[in-house]
Amino acid sequence: MTIKIDYNKCCWKDGKCKSCSCSGKTKPVARCVDVCPVGALTSGKKIVVDLNTCINCGACVEACKHKALSMK
């Protein structure tokens, strides 16, 4: 299984959080990135999953309130 990202649903666009449900108080923070126990997700211009690092735990899928991440 691998993590898939539906960028049309993702609140992280052009390097910024576009939704209050994923942003921190002082700066935008992608919650899926924060919950990954191995640091396989990064947020730059968009959220990216390093498939070589990902352990398929599903923590990021559970954290995404927009249902933009899935395991396939």
PyMOL Python script that loads the backbone (N, CA, C, O; Angstrom):
from pymol import cmd

cmd.read_pdbstr("""\
ATOM      1  N   MET A   1       0.836  -1.181   0.000  1.00  0.00           N
ATOM      2  CA  MET A   1       0.000   0.000   0.000  1.00  0.00           C
ATOM      3  C   MET A   1       0.882   1.246   0.000  1.00  0.00           C
ATOM      4  O   MET A   1       1.984   1.249   0.549  1.00  0.00           O
ATOM      5  N   THR A   2       0.381   2.282  -0.616  1.00  0.00           N
ATOM      6  CA  THR A   2       1.083   3.557  -0.609  1.00  0.00           C
ATOM      7  C   THR A   2       0.090   4.678  -0.312  1.00  0.00           C
ATOM      8  O   THR A   2      -1.117   4.531  -0.501  1.00  0.00           O
ATOM      9  N   ILE A   3       0.621   5.778   0.147  1.00  0.00           N
ATOM     10  CA  ILE A   3      -0.191   6.955   0.429  1.00  0.00           C
ATOM     11  C   ILE A   3      -0.395   7.722  -0.876  1.00  0.00           C
ATOM     12  O   ILE A   3       0.555   8.011  -1.603  1.00  0.00           O
ATOM     13  N   LYS A   4      -1.638   8.037  -1.149  1.00  0.00           N
ATOM     14  CA  LYS A   4      -1.992   8.842  -2.327  1.00  0.00           C
ATOM     15  C   LYS A   4      -2.550  10.171  -1.834  1.00  0.00           C
ATOM     16  O   LYS A   4      -3.252  10.216  -0.824  1.00  0.00           O
ATOM     17  N   ILE A   5      -2.244  11.242  -2.537  1.00  0.00           N
ATOM     18  CA  ILE A   5      -2.748  12.564  -2.176  1.00  0.00           C
ATOM     19  C   ILE A   5      -3.618  13.094  -3.302  1.00  0.00           C
ATOM     20  O   ILE A   5      -3.192  13.159  -4.455  1.00  0.00           O
ATOM     21  N   ASP A   6      -4.836  13.470  -2.956  1.00  0.00           N
ATOM     22  CA  ASP A   6      -5.740  14.129  -3.899  1.00  0.00           C
ATOM     23  C   ASP A   6      -5.527  15.631  -3.710  1.00  0.00           C
ATOM     24  O   ASP A   6      -6.072  16.232  -2.784  1.00  0.00           O
ATOM     25  N   TYR A   7      -4.740  16.223  -4.583  1.00  0.00           N
ATOM     26  CA  TYR A   7      -4.376  17.626  -4.435  1.00  0.00           C
ATOM     27  C   TYR A   7      -5.564  18.568  -4.623  1.00  0.00           C
ATOM     28  O   TYR A   7      -5.495  19.728  -4.217  1.00  0.00           O
ATOM     29  N   ASN A   8      -6.637  18.096  -5.222  1.00  0.00           N
ATOM     30  CA  ASN A   8      -7.839  18.919  -5.345  1.00  0.00           C
ATOM     31  C   ASN A   8      -8.542  19.079  -3.994  1.00  0.00           C
ATOM     32  O   ASN A   8      -9.224  20.078  -3.766  1.00  0.00           O
ATOM     33  N   LYS A   9      -8.380  18.105  -3.105  1.00  0.00           N
ATOM     34  CA  LYS A   9      -8.997  18.153  -1.770  1.00  0.00           C
ATOM     35  C   LYS A   9      -8.050  18.724  -0.717  1.00  0.00           C
ATOM     36  O   LYS A   9      -8.494  19.204   0.326  1.00  0.00           O
ATOM     37  N   CYS A  10      -6.769  18.674  -0.985  1.00  0.00           N
ATOM     38  CA  CYS A  10      -5.765  19.067   0.004  1.00  0.00           C
ATOM     39  C   CYS A  10      -5.858  20.563   0.304  1.00  0.00           C
ATOM     40  O   CYS A  10      -5.996  21.382  -0.604  1.00  0.00           O
ATOM     41  N   CYS A  11      -5.780  20.907   1.597  1.00  0.00           N
ATOM     42  CA  CYS A  11      -5.864  22.312   2.003  1.00  0.00           C
ATOM     43  C   CYS A  11      -4.527  23.037   1.848  1.00  0.00           C
ATOM     44  O   CYS A  11      -4.473  24.261   1.968  1.00  0.00           O
ATOM     45  N   TRP A  12      -3.448  22.295   1.582  1.00  0.00           N
ATOM     46  CA  TRP A  12      -2.115  22.897   1.434  1.00  0.00           C
ATOM     47  C   TRP A  12      -1.877  23.197  -0.034  1.00  0.00           C
ATOM     48  O   TRP A  12      -1.684  22.281  -0.833  1.00  0.00           O
ATOM     49  N   LYS A  13      -1.889  24.481  -0.396  1.00  0.00           N
ATOM     50  CA  LYS A  13      -1.717  24.874  -1.796  1.00  0.00           C
ATOM     51  C   LYS A  13      -0.720  26.023  -1.901  1.00  0.00           C
ATOM     52  O   LYS A  13      -0.773  26.984  -1.133  1.00  0.00           O
ATOM     53  N   ASP A  14       0.175  25.906  -2.849  1.00  0.00           N
ATOM     54  CA  ASP A  14       1.183  26.938  -3.104  1.00  0.00           C
ATOM     55  C   ASP A  14       1.969  27.329  -1.856  1.00  0.00           C
ATOM     56  O   ASP A  14       2.291  28.500  -1.652  1.00  0.00           O
ATOM     57  N   GLY A  15       2.274  26.330  -1.021  1.00  0.00           N
ATOM     58  CA  GLY A  15       3.103  26.563   0.142  1.00  0.00           C
ATOM     59  C   GLY A  15       2.380  27.142   1.343  1.00  0.00           C
ATOM     60  O   GLY A  15       3.017  27.562   2.309  1.00  0.00           O
ATOM     61  N   LYS A  16       1.051  27.167   1.294  1.00  0.00           N
ATOM     62  CA  LYS A  16       0.277  27.732   2.406  1.00  0.00           C
ATOM     63  C   LYS A  16      -0.935  26.870   2.699  1.00  0.00           C
ATOM     64  O   LYS A  16      -1.481  26.211   1.814  1.00  0.00           O
ATOM     65  N   CYS A  17      -1.346  26.889   3.965  1.00  0.00           N
ATOM     66  CA  CYS A  17      -2.577  26.219   4.361  1.00  0.00           C
ATOM     67  C   CYS A  17      -3.750  27.110   3.966  1.00  0.00           C
ATOM     68  O   CYS A  17      -3.767  28.298   4.291  1.00  0.00           O
ATOM     69  N   LYS A  18      -4.709  26.552   3.280  1.00  0.00           N
ATOM     70  CA  LYS A  18      -5.878  27.305   2.824  1.00  0.00           C
ATOM     71  C   LYS A  18      -7.105  27.034   3.680  1.00  0.00           C
ATOM     72  O   LYS A  18      -8.222  27.370   3.286  1.00  0.00           O
ATOM     73  N   SER A  19      -6.910  26.427   4.852  1.00  0.00           N
ATOM     74  CA  SER A  19      -8.036  26.054   5.697  1.00  0.00           C
ATOM     75  C   SER A  19      -7.698  26.236   7.167  1.00  0.00           C
ATOM     76  O   SER A  19      -6.595  25.904   7.599  1.00  0.00           O
ATOM     77  N   CYS A  20      -8.633  26.756   7.928  1.00  0.00           N
ATOM     78  CA  CYS A  20      -8.423  26.933   9.371  1.00  0.00           C
ATOM     79  C   CYS A  20      -8.234  25.596  10.091  1.00  0.00           C
ATOM     80  O   CYS A  20      -7.596  25.554  11.144  1.00  0.00           O
ATOM     81  N   SER A  21      -8.769  24.520   9.551  1.00  0.00           N
ATOM     82  CA  SER A  21      -8.696  23.245  10.260  1.00  0.00           C
ATOM     83  C   SER A  21      -7.318  22.592  10.199  1.00  0.00           C
ATOM     84  O   SER A  21      -7.085  21.596  10.885  1.00  0.00           O
ATOM     85  N   CYS A  22      -6.419  23.119   9.411  1.00  0.00           N
ATOM     86  CA  CYS A  22      -5.062  22.564   9.353  1.00  0.00           C
ATOM     87  C   CYS A  22      -3.997  23.566   9.787  1.00  0.00           C
ATOM     88  O   CYS A  22      -2.812  23.232   9.793  1.00  0.00           O
ATOM     89  N   SER A  23      -4.391  24.781  10.148  1.00  0.00           N
ATOM     90  CA  SER A  23      -3.372  25.789  10.444  1.00  0.00           C
ATOM     91  C   SER A  23      -3.116  25.924  11.933  1.00  0.00           C
ATOM     92  O   SER A  23      -3.996  25.696  12.763  1.00  0.00           O
ATOM     93  N   GLY A  24      -1.891  26.298  12.243  1.00  0.00           N
ATOM     94  CA  GLY A  24      -1.519  26.551  13.626  1.00  0.00           C
ATOM     95  C   GLY A  24      -1.839  27.989  13.995  1.00  0.00           C
ATOM     96  O   GLY A  24      -2.309  28.758  13.156  1.00  0.00           O
ATOM     97  N   LYS A  25      -1.589  28.356  15.237  1.00  0.00           N
ATOM     98  CA  LYS A  25      -1.917  29.704  15.693  1.00  0.00           C
ATOM     99  C   LYS A  25      -0.932  30.746  15.161  1.00  0.00           C
ATOM    100  O   LYS A  25      -1.336  31.867  14.851  1.00  0.00           O
ATOM    101  N   THR A  26       0.343  30.399  15.051  1.00  0.00           N
ATOM    102  CA  THR A  26       1.322  31.390  14.635  1.00  0.00           C
ATOM    103  C   THR A  26       1.721  31.267  13.171  1.00  0.00           C
ATOM    104  O   THR A  26       2.063  32.267  12.540  1.00  0.00           O
ATOM    105  N   LYS A  27       1.684  30.082  12.635  1.00  0.00           N
ATOM    106  CA  LYS A  27       2.008  29.911  11.212  1.00  0.00           C
ATOM    107  C   LYS A  27       1.287  28.673  10.698  1.00  0.00           C
ATOM    108  O   LYS A  27       0.985  27.768  11.476  1.00  0.00           O
ATOM    109  N   PRO A  28       1.008  28.623   9.403  1.00  0.00           N
ATOM    110  CA  PRO A  28       0.327  27.453   8.849  1.00  0.00           C
ATOM    111  C   PRO A  28       1.160  26.186   9.026  1.00  0.00           C
ATOM    112  O   PRO A  28       2.363  26.174   8.766  1.00  0.00           O
ATOM    113  N   VAL A  29       0.502  25.130   9.470  1.00  0.00           N
ATOM    114  CA  VAL A  29       1.161  23.843   9.662  1.00  0.00           C
ATOM    115  C   VAL A  29       0.243  22.761   9.116  1.00  0.00           C
ATOM    116  O   VAL A  29      -0.928  22.689   9.490  1.00  0.00           O
ATOM    117  N   ALA A  30       0.764  21.929   8.242  1.00  0.00           N
ATOM    118  CA  ALA A  30      -0.035  20.827   7.717  1.00  0.00           C
ATOM    119  C   ALA A  30      -0.048  19.715   8.747  1.00  0.00           C
ATOM    120  O   ALA A  30       0.999  19.142   9.049  1.00  0.00           O
ATOM    121  N   ARG A  31      -1.198  19.403   9.286  1.00  0.00           N
ATOM    122  CA  ARG A  31      -1.298  18.414  10.357  1.00  0.00           C
ATOM    123  C   ARG A  31      -0.840  17.033   9.899  1.00  0.00           C
ATOM    124  O   ARG A  31      -0.253  16.301  10.696  1.00  0.00           O
ATOM    125  N   CYS A  32      -1.080  16.655   8.668  1.00  0.00           N
ATOM    126  CA  CYS A  32      -0.630  15.344   8.195  1.00  0.00           C
ATOM    127  C   CYS A  32       0.885  15.236   8.306  1.00  0.00           C
ATOM    128  O   CYS A  32       1.414  14.174   8.632  1.00  0.00           O
ATOM    129  N   VAL A  33       1.572  16.322   8.039  1.00  0.00           N
ATOM    130  CA  VAL A  33       3.028  16.345   8.146  1.00  0.00           C
ATOM    131  C   VAL A  33       3.451  16.187   9.605  1.00  0.00           C
ATOM    132  O   VAL A  33       4.410  15.475   9.904  1.00  0.00           O
ATOM    133  N   ASP A  34       2.739  16.847  10.504  1.00  0.00           N
ATOM    134  CA  ASP A  34       3.083  16.813  11.923  1.00  0.00           C
ATOM    135  C   ASP A  34       2.934  15.429  12.541  1.00  0.00           C
ATOM    136  O   ASP A  34       3.724  15.056  13.408  1.00  0.00           O
ATOM    137  N   VAL A  35       1.947  14.672  12.117  1.00  0.00           N
ATOM    138  CA  VAL A  35       1.674  13.382  12.763  1.00  0.00           C
ATOM    139  C   VAL A  35       2.504  12.230  12.214  1.00  0.00           C
ATOM    140  O   VAL A  35       2.528  11.158  12.819  1.00  0.00           O
ATOM    141  N   CYS A  36       3.172  12.412  11.108  1.00  0.00           N
ATOM    142  CA  CYS A  36       3.963  11.319  10.527  1.00  0.00           C
ATOM    143  C   CYS A  36       5.114  10.954  11.467  1.00  0.00           C
ATOM    144  O   CYS A  36       5.974  11.793  11.734  1.00  0.00           O
ATOM    145  N   PRO A  37       5.146   9.713  11.975  1.00  0.00           N
ATOM    146  CA  PRO A  37       6.171   9.326  12.947  1.00  0.00           C
ATOM    147  C   PRO A  37       7.579   9.183  12.363  1.00  0.00           C
ATOM    148  O   PRO A  37       8.557   9.148  13.110  1.00  0.00           O
ATOM    149  N   VAL A  38       7.687   9.102  11.044  1.00  0.00           N
ATOM    150  CA  VAL A  38       9.006   8.913  10.438  1.00  0.00           C
ATOM    151  C   VAL A  38       9.420  10.084   9.547  1.00  0.00           C
ATOM    152  O   VAL A  38      10.471  10.031   8.909  1.00  0.00           O
ATOM    153  N   GLY A  39       8.606  11.136   9.499  1.00  0.00           N
ATOM    154  CA  GLY A  39       8.953  12.313   8.705  1.00  0.00           C
ATOM    155  C   GLY A  39       8.898  12.088   7.204  1.00  0.00           C
ATOM    156  O   GLY A  39       9.673  12.682   6.455  1.00  0.00           O
ATOM    157  N   ALA A  40       7.984  11.233   6.763  1.00  0.00           N
ATOM    158  CA  ALA A  40       7.899  10.917   5.333  1.00  0.00           C
ATOM    159  C   ALA A  40       7.161  11.985   4.529  1.00  0.00           C
ATOM    160  O   ALA A  40       7.236  11.992   3.300  1.00  0.00           O
ATOM    161  N   LEU A  41       6.446  12.892   5.211  1.00  0.00           N
ATOM    162  CA  LEU A  41       5.726  13.945   4.506  1.00  0.00           C
ATOM    163  C   LEU A  41       6.436  15.279   4.699  1.00  0.00           C
ATOM    164  O   LEU A  41       6.906  15.594   5.792  1.00  0.00           O
ATOM    165  N   THR A  42       6.505  16.047   3.637  1.00  0.00           N
ATOM    166  CA  THR A  42       7.069  17.390   3.710  1.00  0.00           C
ATOM    167  C   THR A  42       6.093  18.362   3.062  1.00  0.00           C
ATOM    168  O   THR A  42       5.345  18.007   2.151  1.00  0.00           O
ATOM    169  N   SER A  43       6.119  19.594   3.552  1.00  0.00           N
ATOM    170  CA  SER A  43       5.260  20.624   2.984  1.00  0.00           C
ATOM    171  C   SER A  43       6.129  21.728   2.403  1.00  0.00           C
ATOM    172  O   SER A  43       6.767  22.491   3.130  1.00  0.00           O
ATOM    173  N   GLY A  44       6.139  21.794   1.106  1.00  0.00           N
ATOM    174  CA  GLY A  44       6.825  22.860   0.393  1.00  0.00           C
ATOM    175  C   GLY A  44       5.756  23.598  -0.386  1.00  0.00           C
ATOM    176  O   GLY A  44       4.816  24.137   0.198  1.00  0.00           O
ATOM    177  N   LYS A  45       5.893  23.623  -1.679  1.00  0.00           N
ATOM    178  CA  LYS A  45       4.839  24.205  -2.511  1.00  0.00           C
ATOM    179  C   LYS A  45       3.570  23.357  -2.408  1.00  0.00           C
ATOM    180  O   LYS A  45       2.457  23.869  -2.526  1.00  0.00           O
ATOM    181  N   LYS A  46       3.757  22.048  -2.185  1.00  0.00           N
ATOM    182  CA  LYS A  46       2.643  21.131  -1.932  1.00  0.00           C
ATOM    183  C   LYS A  46       3.134  20.042  -0.986  1.00  0.00           C
ATOM    184  O   LYS A  46       4.335  19.924  -0.742  1.00  0.00           O
ATOM    185  N   ILE A  47       2.206  19.246  -0.452  1.00  0.00           N
ATOM    186  CA  ILE A  47       2.557  18.126   0.411  1.00  0.00           C
ATOM    187  C   ILE A  47       3.120  17.009  -0.458  1.00  0.00           C
ATOM    188  O   ILE A  47       2.546  16.669  -1.492  1.00  0.00           O
ATOM    189  N   VAL A  48       4.238  16.446  -0.036  1.00  0.00           N
ATOM    190  CA  VAL A  48       4.891  15.374  -0.779  1.00  0.00           C
ATOM    191  C   VAL A  48       5.180  14.220   0.176  1.00  0.00           C
ATOM    192  O   VAL A  48       5.606  14.434   1.311  1.00  0.00           O
ATOM    193  N   VAL A  49       4.946  13.002  -0.289  1.00  0.00           N
ATOM    194  CA  VAL A  49       5.230  11.804   0.499  1.00  0.00           C
ATOM    195  C   VAL A  49       6.474  11.127  -0.055  1.00  0.00           C
ATOM    196  O   VAL A  49       6.549  10.834  -1.248  1.00  0.00           O
ATOM    197  N   ASP A  50       7.444  10.879   0.806  1.00  0.00           N
ATOM    198  CA  ASP A  50       8.635  10.112   0.436  1.00  0.00           C
ATOM    199  C   ASP A  50       8.275   8.636   0.625  1.00  0.00           C
ATOM    200  O   ASP A  50       8.256   8.136   1.750  1.00  0.00           O
ATOM    201  N   LEU A  51       7.996   7.960  -0.457  1.00  0.00           N
ATOM    202  CA  LEU A  51       7.550   6.572  -0.396  1.00  0.00           C
ATOM    203  C   LEU A  51       8.624   5.621   0.119  1.00  0.00           C
ATOM    204  O   LEU A  51       8.309   4.524   0.581  1.00  0.00           O
ATOM    205  N   ASN A  52       9.888   6.030   0.045  1.00  0.00           N
ATOM    206  CA  ASN A  52      10.972   5.200   0.581  1.00  0.00           C
ATOM    207  C   ASN A  52      11.034   5.270   2.104  1.00  0.00           C
ATOM    208  O   ASN A  52      11.538   4.350   2.747  1.00  0.00           O
ATOM    209  N   THR A  53      10.525   6.354   2.680  1.00  0.00           N
ATOM    210  CA  THR A  53      10.538   6.538   4.128  1.00  0.00           C
ATOM    211  C   THR A  53       9.226   6.114   4.766  1.00  0.00           C
ATOM    212  O   THR A  53       9.215   5.643   5.903  1.00  0.00           O
ATOM    213  N   CYS A  54       8.127   6.273   4.054  1.00  0.00           N
ATOM    214  CA  CYS A  54       6.785   5.983   4.565  1.00  0.00           C
ATOM    215  C   CYS A  54       6.677   4.528   5.035  1.00  0.00           C
ATOM    216  O   CYS A  54       7.118   3.607   4.348  1.00  0.00           O
ATOM    217  N   ILE A  55       6.075   4.338   6.234  1.00  0.00           N
ATOM    218  CA  ILE A  55       5.888   2.988   6.776  1.00  0.00           C
ATOM    219  C   ILE A  55       4.426   2.535   6.674  1.00  0.00           C
ATOM    220  O   ILE A  55       4.049   1.508   7.238  1.00  0.00           O
ATOM    221  N   ASN A  56       3.616   3.301   5.959  1.00  0.00           N
ATOM    222  CA  ASN A  56       2.203   2.964   5.726  1.00  0.00           C
ATOM    223  C   ASN A  56       1.409   2.769   7.014  1.00  0.00           C
ATOM    224  O   ASN A  56       0.579   1.864   7.107  1.00  0.00           O
ATOM    225  N   CYS A  57       1.665   3.619   8.004  1.00  0.00           N
ATOM    226  CA  CYS A  57       0.951   3.503   9.277  1.00  0.00           C
ATOM    227  C   CYS A  57      -0.451   4.101   9.209  1.00  0.00           C
ATOM    228  O   CYS A  57      -1.324   3.730   9.994  1.00  0.00           O
ATOM    229  N   GLY A  58      -0.671   5.027   8.271  1.00  0.00           N
ATOM    230  CA  GLY A  58      -1.986   5.638   8.108  1.00  0.00           C
ATOM    231  C   GLY A  58      -2.258   6.829   9.008  1.00  0.00           C
ATOM    232  O   GLY A  58      -3.367   7.362   8.989  1.00  0.00           O
ATOM    233  N   ALA A  59      -1.283   7.263   9.797  1.00  0.00           N
ATOM    234  CA  ALA A  59      -1.490   8.401  10.698  1.00  0.00           C
ATOM    235  C   ALA A  59      -1.847   9.669   9.925  1.00  0.00           C
ATOM    236  O   ALA A  59      -2.701  10.438  10.367  1.00  0.00           O
ATOM    237  N   CYS A  60      -1.221   9.892   8.804  1.00  0.00           N
ATOM    238  CA  CYS A  60      -1.505  11.091   8.009  1.00  0.00           C
ATOM    239  C   CYS A  60      -2.909  11.039   7.413  1.00  0.00           C
ATOM    240  O   CYS A  60      -3.587  12.062   7.317  1.00  0.00           O
ATOM    241  N   VAL A  61      -3.338   9.857   7.017  1.00  0.00           N
ATOM    242  CA  VAL A  61      -4.683   9.673   6.452  1.00  0.00           C
ATOM    243  C   VAL A  61      -5.723  10.016   7.511  1.00  0.00           C
ATOM    244  O   VAL A  61      -6.702  10.706   7.227  1.00  0.00           O
ATOM    245  N   GLU A  62      -5.511   9.536   8.727  1.00  0.00           N
ATOM    246  CA  GLU A  62      -6.433   9.818   9.834  1.00  0.00           C
ATOM    247  C   GLU A  62      -6.453  11.293  10.195  1.00  0.00           C
ATOM    248  O   GLU A  62      -7.502  11.822  10.563  1.00  0.00           O
ATOM    249  N   ALA A  63      -5.308  11.971  10.097  1.00  0.00           N
ATOM    250  CA  ALA A  63      -5.209  13.367  10.499  1.00  0.00           C
ATOM    251  C   ALA A  63      -5.835  14.332   9.490  1.00  0.00           C
ATOM    252  O   ALA A  63      -6.212  15.444   9.858  1.00  0.00           O
ATOM    253  N   CYS A  64      -5.949  13.928   8.245  1.00  0.00           N
ATOM    254  CA  CYS A  64      -6.437  14.836   7.203  1.00  0.00           C
ATOM    255  C   CYS A  64      -7.958  14.966   7.263  1.00  0.00           C
ATOM    256  O   CYS A  64      -8.689  14.045   6.900  1.00  0.00           O
ATOM    257  N   LYS A  65      -8.415  16.123   7.726  1.00  0.00           N
ATOM    258  CA  LYS A  65      -9.845  16.377   7.853  1.00  0.00           C
ATOM    259  C   LYS A  65     -10.518  16.578   6.492  1.00  0.00           C
ATOM    260  O   LYS A  65     -11.744  16.535   6.391  1.00  0.00           O
ATOM    261  N   HIS A  66      -9.726  16.795   5.464  1.00  0.00           N
ATOM    262  CA  HIS A  66     -10.266  17.034   4.123  1.00  0.00           C
ATOM    263  C   HIS A  66     -10.330  15.764   3.279  1.00  0.00           C
ATOM    264  O   HIS A  66     -10.762  15.786   2.126  1.00  0.00           O
ATOM    265  N   LYS A  67      -9.891  14.656   3.877  1.00  0.00           N
ATOM    266  CA  LYS A  67      -9.866  13.360   3.190  1.00  0.00           C
ATOM    267  C   LYS A  67      -9.094  13.414   1.869  1.00  0.00           C
ATOM    268  O   LYS A  67      -9.472  12.801   0.870  1.00  0.00           O
ATOM    269  N   ALA A  68      -8.002  14.171   1.910  1.00  0.00           N
ATOM    270  CA  ALA A  68      -7.160  14.307   0.726  1.00  0.00           C
ATOM    271  C   ALA A  68      -6.127  13.194   0.625  1.00  0.00           C
ATOM    272  O   ALA A  68      -5.549  12.975  -0.439  1.00  0.00           O
ATOM    273  N   LEU A  69      -5.891  12.487   1.733  1.00  0.00           N
ATOM    274  CA  LEU A  69      -4.924  11.393   1.728  1.00  0.00           C
ATOM    275  C   LEU A  69      -5.654  10.065   1.852  1.00  0.00           C
ATOM    276  O   LEU A  69      -6.653   9.943   2.561  1.00  0.00           O
ATOM    277  N   SER A  70      -5.133   9.086   1.151  1.00  0.00           N
ATOM    278  CA  SER A  70      -5.710   7.738   1.224  1.00  0.00           C
ATOM    279  C   SER A  70      -4.593   6.721   1.044  1.00  0.00           C
ATOM    280  O   SER A  70      -3.502   7.038   0.569  1.00  0.00           O
ATOM    281  N   MET A  71      -4.897   5.498   1.436  1.00  0.00           N
ATOM    282  CA  MET A  71      -3.962   4.399   1.243  1.00  0.00           C
ATOM    283  C   MET A  71      -4.496   3.529   0.122  1.00  0.00           C
ATOM    284  O   MET A  71      -5.636   3.067   0.178  1.00  0.00           O
ATOM    285  N   LYS A  72      -3.686   3.307  -0.887  1.00  0.00           N
ATOM    286  CA  LYS A  72      -4.100   2.512  -2.036  1.00  0.00           C
ATOM    287  C   LYS A  72      -3.112   1.392  -2.252  1.00  0.00           C
ATOM    288  O   LYS A  72      -3.274   0.596  -3.177  1.00  0.00           O
TER     289      LYS A  72
END
""", "prot")
cmd.dss("prot")
cmd.show_as("cartoon", "prot")
cmd.util.cbc("prot")
cmd.orient("prot")
